[in-house]
Amino acid sequence: MLLGQTAYADVPFRNHRYDSFKGIPVNNDNIVFYGNSITNMNEWWECFGSDHRIINRGTSGGYTLELLDNCEPIIAGQPAKLFVKIGTNDLGTAGVDSPELIASNITRLVERFQLESPRTEIYIQSILPSTNGSRTLDKIRATNALLKKMCEEKNVTYIDLFDAMMDITTQKISYDGLHLTAKGYKIWCDLIAPYVGIECSYPDTFNENASSMGGSFGMRSTYWSVEEVTPDDILILGDEMIHGGEWHELLKSPNAKDRGTGWGYGGVNLDQWYKNLDAILRTNPTRKAAPKTIALYIGVVDCENASQSVTASRSAYEKVIRRINTCLF
């Protein structure tokens, strides 16, 4: 019971995320990325030229059974393509870390789409290598073998990412041995580009700027550092409340771009946002222009800091504004 409580401690967050899918309809032109945090963390549509058809339905902490239980809003839209990458959290959780159970749940997901959305092209991506927590490479390989066999039987496409992403385990493309930096997503996007039907828009070489942060915050910052900013863009900066929103869908604009931090309510303090601005607006300068709009939802951590005065918070906020003006002008 204690293991279960620990593993599912973030259920309310995940339920909010799954529920939000009901308010942003899928249509038959969409290319859907469906999975857990490794899917959720990335701005897939920006990786592929800010193509508005590409939508993210990843949920941090997600399990295979949850994807099966929450797929109705996706099926209802009859999307053109579905890219599934799930199973990492199952393998990291006692009681559900069975390759057979994972493969069974994903098989049921495939069967639902084949029955209820037969026009959707389905792509099952292998579980990425990781030895984070209780995960083992042997169990991941065993699960991937079952997924590959299932795909052959169900006549759907299996995409093997395992060997190409092995540097996750050495943390060359990861800060925690599980999630990815921008260079990790570049490898991934190049591999799946022929199936997406769009070339990866990240350049072959680029600088990663983690803004002196580790973990999910630092990895998210590396994405900001390579993601393009155009004169028509609306950049929305904030914590996980921002990152949890699919803004280009909600605002119906291919220029509304998410610059929210990784998971953790409140995100980072105002002093850190000052540092983050270089990654967002200056790193890899050939990909950066002054955007049309910058919307800020920052300062939550500072407001919750009982030892920090309102005057100090205001001063820190004004410093961020001045830095934005410096970066832009």
C-alpha positions, 0 to 999 in steps of 0.5 A: 500500500505504501508503494502504491501511495508513493507511486501514485502521489501525483494522481491529481496532477495527472487527472487534471491533465487528462481532463484538460484534453476534453477541452482541446478537441483533436481533428482529423489533420492532427498528428498526436504525440501520446505518452508520459513525461518524456512526451509531455516535456517537449514542444513537438510541434516546434521541433517540426517547424511549428507545424500547428497540426502536431499536438502533445497529449503527454502526461507527466507520470503517466502509465499504460493503463491511464493512456488506455483509460483516457484515449476517448478525446483523441479517438473522437477526433480521428487523428491522421497519426498517433505516436505512442511512447509509454511504459517507462513509469510502469517499469519504474513502479513495483507491482506494474513493472511487468513487460507482459502487462505493459505490452497487453495494455498497449495492445488494447490501446492499439486495438481501440484505435484500429476499431474506433479510428481506423483511418489513424496511422499508429506508430509505437515507439520503443521504451527509451533506455534508462537505469533510473530508479528500479528500471533495468535495461533487460526489462526494457529490452524484454518489453520492447521485444513484445511491443515489436512482436505486437506491432507485426501482428497488428500491422502497425509501425514499430519505431526502435529508438533504444540503441540511438538513445543509449546516451540517456544512461550516461547522462550525455543527453539527460540530466537525470538518466531518464528525461532528455535535453534538447540534443536528445530530442534532436536525435529522436526527431531525426529518427521519426521525421520520415514517419511524421512526414516533416523534417526536424527543424532543429539545426544539426549543431546548436548550443544548449543553455540550461540557465545554470539549472539541473533536473527538469527545469534545466532540460526545459531550458535547453529546449528554449535555447534552440527553439526558434523565435520569430517577429510574429510570436507570442511567448508565454513564460511561467511555471508548470501552469503555463507548461501544462497548457497547449497554448497554440491550440487554446489560442488557435495560433501557430505563434503562441509558444510555451515557455513554461518550466518543468513540473513543480508548482511555482517553478523558479524564482524571479532571479532565476527567470532573469537568467532564463531570458538568455536561453529564450531570447539570445542563445543560438542567435540565428534562430532568435528575433524579437517576438511580437508579445511576451506574456509573463506568469512568474513570481509565484515562488517569490510571493510564497517566500515569507522572508521576502518582502513585497518591495524585494519581489517588485524589485526582482520583477522590474529587473526581469522586465529590464532584462527583457528590454535589454535582450530585445533592444 
